[in-house]
Amino acid sequence: MTSASISLSSRPRAPVVAAVVRRDYNVARSYRLPFVLDLFNGVINLVVFFFISRTFGDSSTSELDGAPDYFAFAAVGIALTIVIGAASSGLAARIREEQLTGTLEALVAQPLTTTEISLGLAGFPFLFAIIRAAFYILVAAVLLGLDLGGTDWIGFATVLLVAGIALSVLGILFGAVVLVIKRGEVLAGMVTFGMGLVSGAFFPVSVLPGWLEPLGAVVPTRFAFDGLRAAIFRGEGWGGDALALLVFAAVGLPLAVYAFGQALAYARRAGSLGQY
């Protein structure tokens, strides 16, 4: 592979990125049962939290970011956690799969830039997660009574999209870790889960221990949860959160792609691309 293959300077070619995404889609489509199980698992989570919310239905809603009840609060958390997981750990998981199936070396031997490889591998998990998140919100509204009457749909789509883009920074960094230490997807899952817990995925940040609240207030996932809930339950006030996510993406993506390129170059020098 030539040095051009891991270039950071050239602009990613959309058809090339789309080709990698399409390849992953075709592979995933050949295993139809996981599609069904993924969707079913999310619906089960919604039902569980629905009945949990009924257990303490008379509790105060003053700290639920405008949500009318705990189920509404948690439903948004469940849907957005899908996107966060795909964006932040999807690339790490894809690289690990490529290592285990022995196709990573063949992929990086193609005339692709680092950006094209990273965006292409992360693309399908992210796009599928966006569809799943929208599906879960629809299920919660149609079957479980989630009120979407005041939703700003432009805000909903904007926050969902920019959250995925911003958190792809973490995904690319985790992908670099996998290239170097092989089992980095475990770390990615742990960090993603922890960020969701401290940033308000399933309960308000205000109930955290005092020493954790400052962390929960600044992690990028906090802006994603706050922005999406503002768009759905208040129909306004999501712009600041979307802007914060965009700034995080603008600063973080070039740095993350650079780190991924360095990790890829290291794995090539060490001859470890095909090791698992």
N, C-alpha and C positions, 0 to 999 in steps of 0.2 A: 504494500500500500504506500502510495506517495504521500509527501507532506501535505499536498492539497487535500487529501482525504480527511485530514483533521484540522483544516483551516478554520479559524474563528472569524476572519475578516469578511468573507464573502456573505452576501445576503442569502438566507435559505430559499431554495427553490420550492415554491408551493406544490408543483406537480410531484416532486420527489418525496416531500413530506407526506402528501396524500397517498402516494404509492405504498409507503411503509404502513400507514394507517389502514389502507385497504387490505394489505396482506394480513395484518393482525385480525381485521374483521372477518376475513374469509376463514382464517384458522378457527376463530372463536365460533363462527356460525356452524362449523362442522361438528361442534359439540353442543347440541341444542339444549340438552338437559341443564347445564350450568346457567344458561340464560333464564330458564324458568325458575330454577332454585334461587338465583340471586334476587329476582323480583319477589318471589314468595317469601324469602327471608325478611326482606324489608317490610312487607305487609304484616308479617307476624309481629315484628317489632312495634309497628304502629298499633296493632290490636292490644299488645301487652301494655303499652303506655296509656292507651285509652282507658283500660280498666284500672290501672294504677291511679289515673287522674280522678276516676269516679270514687276511689277510696277516700280521698280528701277533697271532694268537690267544693266544699264551702270555705276552703282556705283563701287567704288574701291573695289578690292578683296584682298588688301594687308594684311588685318587683319582677314582673314577668315581661318586661319590655313591650308593654301594650297588648300582650296576648290576653284574650278573654278568660282563659282557664289554663291549667297546667298541660292538658293534652295538646292544645294549640301551640304552646311554647315548645313542648317536646317534639311535636311533629315536624316543625321547622328544623329543630336540631338533628333529627334523624335524617331528613332529606339532605341537609347541607353536609352532614358528616360523610355521606356517600361521596359527594364531590370532593371534599377535603381529602378523604382517604385516597381517591383515585389520583388527584392532582399531586399530592405530596409523597405517596408511596407507590403509585402506579408504575413509574419508570423503574424504580428499584426492583419491583416484582417482575416486570417484563425482562429486564436484563438477566435476572436470576433464571428465568425460564429459558432465555436464549443460551445461557451457560449450560444448563442441564440437558438441553436438547442438542447441543453442539452446533448451533447455527450462528453464534455471536461472531466467530471468526469470519464466516462467510459474509455476514452483514457488513462488518467494518472494512472488509477487503474491497467493497464497492466504492465507486467514486463519490462518496458522500462526505459532507462537512460534519463537524461535531454537532452543530446546531440542528442539522437535518436529522441526524441519528437520534438525538435526545428528544426533539419535538415529535418525530415520527413514532418512536416507541411509546411516548407518553400519550399520544393523540387518541388512540382508540379507547383506552380505559377512561380517559377524561370525558370524551364525547358520550360514551355509554353511561357514565355516571350522571351527566347532565339530564339525559333522557329518563334515567331511573328516578332522579330527584323530582322532576316534574310529574312523573307518574305517581309517586308516593303522595305528593301534595294533592293531586287530583283524587286519589283513592281516599285520602283523609277527608276531603271535602264532600265527595259523593256518598261514601259509605259510613263515615264516622262523624259527620256534622261539623267539620272545620269550616268556619265562616270566612269566605274570601270576598265578601261584598265590598269591602273598602280597599281592596288590593290595588296598588299601583303596578300594573303589569310591566310597564317599561322599567321601573325600578327593580322589580323582581328579576327580570331577565338580565338587567345590567349587573346587579350585584352577584348573581349566580355566575355570570361569565367572568367578571373581573376577579372574583374570589378564586375561581379555578386557575386563571392565568397567574395570579399572584402566588398562589400556593404551589404552582409548578416549580417555583424557585427551589422549594424544599425537595420536590421530587427529583429534580436534576442533581441536586447535591447528594441525595441518598443514592441515586444511580452511580455517582462517582465513588461513593463508599463501597458499593457492591463490587465495582470493578477492581477495587484494591483488596478488600478483605473477604469477598465472596458472600458472606452471610449478612450483609448489611440490611437486607429487607426486614430482618427481625428488629433491628434498631429503628428502622423507618416506621414500622407498625407501632412500636412502643411510644415513640415521640409523637406520632399522629394522635394516638389515643390520649396521651397526656395533655396535648394541646387542646383537644376537644373538651376534656374534663375541666380544665382550669379557665376556659374561655366562654363557658355558658352553653354547652351543647344540650345538656339535660337538666341543669339546674342553674339558678341565677348565680353570678359571680359573687354576689354579696354574702352568700352562705359559706364561702370558702374561709379557711383560717386566715387570720389577719396577715400572716407573712406570705400567703399565696395570692392575695388579692391584687397587689401591684403587678405580679407576673400575668395574671389573667386579664389585666387591663391593657396590656401592650402587645401581646402576641397577635399576629395577623389574623388568626382565626376569630378573635373577638370582634374585629370589624366586619367580618363576613356574617357572623350570627346577628350582630346588632343591625347591620344594614338590611339583611333579608327580612328580619322581623319588622323593622320599620316600614319596609315596602309593603308587606302583607297586612299588618295589623293597623298601621296608622296611615298608610298611603302617602307618606312624606317623610322627610328627615333621613333619607338613605344616602344622599349625595356625599356627605362628608366621609362616610365609611367607604363608599366606592372610590373616592379620591385617594384615601389613605392606602387602599389596596393597590391602586394604580401606581402610586409612588413607590410602594414596596416592590412591585413588579419591575418598574423602570430601573430601579437601583440594583435589585437583586438578580434579575435574569442574566445580564452580561457577566456578572461575577460567577454565577452558578454554571453557565455554559463554559466559562474559562476553566473552572475547577473540573468539570466533566472532561474537557479536552486534556487537561494535565493527567487525570486519572487514566484516560484511554491511552495516552502516550506511555505512561508508566507500565500499564498492563502489556502493551506491545513490546516494550524493551525487556520486560521480565519474562515474556513468552507465556503469560498466564491467562490469556483471553479465553482459551478453551478449557481451563482448569475449573473445577467446581468442588 
